[in-house]
Amino acid sequence: MAPLGNPRTHFWLTLGMAKATGVDLNSAFYEAKITRSDYSGLINRCRGCTQADTCGAILGGCMGRLENAPEFCLNRTTFEALAA
């Protein structure tokens, strides 16, 4: 098992990918669509991703909006559900 990535880096990648796919994680939390555990789980799942550099490049070049998270995104299904 590979070591988990930097928590700070993956916190920002998670928030960036959520925002780019139309998901406001803070609102989702306050509207009880996700729990505190879900929120931290998103970040920890992201920390297990081996494509953080690719993700950062995608976010940097997407002009703030993506239709969907990339196929490799470990949180893609959750983002899709929250965006619906």
Secondary structure, 3 states (H helix, E strand, C coil): CCCCCCHHHHHHHHHHHHHHCCCCHHHHHHCCCCCHHHHHHHHHHHHCCCCHHHHHHHHHHCCCCCCCCCCCCCCHHHHHHHHC
